[in-house]
């Protein structure tokens, strides 16, 4: 049985560090319907999942939810536990994906991360808050960008 990673790995065309973050470009996963945000969001999270695995992250949780909110991905990057927000866009008409992670959303993620740490009894542990931006081209090809240490306590 072929895994999603194996399928995507075959379509891997580029991976580079632009200085602003890591980018991964792959062949199209499937046509994107820019009018259906749920499908677009799921496809973006799947692309981000595979992208982070390619970078060596070990994903330990997807769509972790509490009363405070949701964290798209929780992953280990070596000895750092990363809480990852995934933002996906089919066009840039409403700005870049990472610009949608507002101060309110950051507070929700911070509160939810504390719930995750409490539930897993993971104190003390090094943590980080990352954003993966996924931009789909008109042919459905995702380009992923990682912004590590995108926000967190004491950051502006």
C-alpha positions in Angstrom: 0.0 0.0 0.0 1.4 3.4 -1.0 1.4 6.0 1.7 0.5 9.7 1.2 4.2 10.5 1.9 5.4 8.1 -0.8 2.9 9.6 -3.3 4.0 13.1 -2.5 7.7 12.2 -2.5 7.4 11.0 -6.1 6.0 14.4 -7.0 8.7 16.4 -5.0 10.1 19.0 -7.4 11.9 21.5 -5.1 12.8 22.1 -1.5 14.8 25.2 -0.5 15.4 27.7 2.3 14.6 31.3 1.2 15.9 32.9 4.4 12.3 33.5 5.5 11.6 29.8 5.9 11.6 26.4 4.1 9.7 25.9 0.9 8.6 22.6 -0.6 7.0 22.5 -4.0 5.3 19.3 -5.2 3.3 18.2 -8.2 -0.5 18.7 -7.8 -2.3 16.7 -5.1 -5.7 17.2 -6.8 -7.6 20.1 -8.2 -8.3 22.8 -5.7 -11.8 24.3 -5.2 -11.1 27.9 -4.0 -14.7 28.2 -3.1 -14.7 25.3 -0.5 -12.6 26.4 2.4 -13.0 23.1 4.3 -11.6 21.1 1.5 -8.8 23.6 0.9 -8.0 23.6 4.6 -7.8 19.8 4.8 -5.6 19.7 1.8 -3.3 22.4 3.2 -3.0 20.5 6.5 -2.2 17.3 4.6 0.5 19.1 2.6 1.9 20.7 5.8 2.0 17.3 7.5 4.0 15.8 4.7 6.2 18.9 4.4 7.1 18.8 8.1 7.9 15.1 7.9 10.2 15.8 5.0 12.0 18.3 7.2 12.5 15.7 9.9 9.6 16.6 12.3 7.9 13.8 14.1 4.2 14.5 14.1 2.5 13.4 17.4 -0.9 15.0 17.1 -3.3 16.4 14.5 -6.2 18.7 15.2 -5.8 18.8 19.0 -8.9 20.4 20.4 -9.9 21.8 23.8 -12.4 24.4 25.0 -9.7 27.1 24.2 -9.3 26.2 20.5 -7.5 23.9 18.1 -3.9 23.2 17.2 -3.5 21.9 13.7 -0.3 19.9 14.3 1.9 19.0 17.3 5.3 17.7 16.4 8.8 17.2 17.7 11.7 19.0 16.0 14.5 17.2 17.7 14.1 18.0 21.4 11.6 20.9 20.9 7.8 20.3 21.0 6.3 22.5 18.2 2.7 23.7 18.0 2.0 24.3 14.4 -0.7 26.5 12.9 -1.4 25.8 9.2 -2.8 28.5 7.0 -3.8 27.8 3.5 -4.8 30.0 0.5 -5.7 29.3 -3.1 -5.1 33.0 -4.0 -3.4 36.0 -2.5 -6.5 38.1 -2.9 -6.8 38.3 0.9 -3.1 38.4 1.8 -0.5 35.7 2.5 -1.6 32.7 4.6 0.6 33.5 7.6 -1.0 37.0 7.9 -4.2 35.3 9.0 -2.7 34.2 12.3 -4.0 37.1 14.3 -3.1 38.1 17.9 -6.4 36.5 18.9 -5.6 33.2 17.2 -2.1 33.3 18.7 -3.7 33.6 22.2 -6.0 30.7 21.5 -3.0 28.5 20.4 -1.0 29.5 23.5 -3.9 28.5 25.8 -4.6 25.3 23.9 -0.9 24.4 24.0 -1.0 24.7 27.8 -3.9 22.3 27.8 -1.9 19.9 25.7 1.1 20.1 28.0 -1.1 19.5 31.1 -2.9 16.5 29.5 0.4 14.9 28.5 2.1 15.8 31.8 4.9 17.3 29.7 6.3 19.9 32.1 9.1 21.1 31.7 9.7 20.8 28.0 11.1 23.2 25.3 8.3 24.5 23.1 8.0 26.6 20.0 5.2 28.0 17.9 5.5 27.6 14.2 3.4 28.5 11.2 3.2 26.6 7.9 1.8 28.6 5.1 0.4 26.7 2.2 -0.3 28.4 -1.1 -1.9 26.5 -3.9 -1.3 27.5 -7.4 -4.0 27.6 -10.0 -3.2 24.0 -11.1 -3.5 22.7 -7.5 0.2 22.5 -6.7 1.0 23.4 -3.1 4.0 25.4 -2.0 4.7 25.2 1.7 6.7 27.7 3.8 7.7 27.1 7.4 8.1 30.0 9.8 9.7 28.6 12.9 9.4 30.7 16.1 6.6 32.7 14.5 5.1 33.9 17.8 5.0 33.1 21.5 5.2 34.5 24.9 7.4 37.6 25.0 7.5 38.1 21.3 5.9 41.0 19.4 
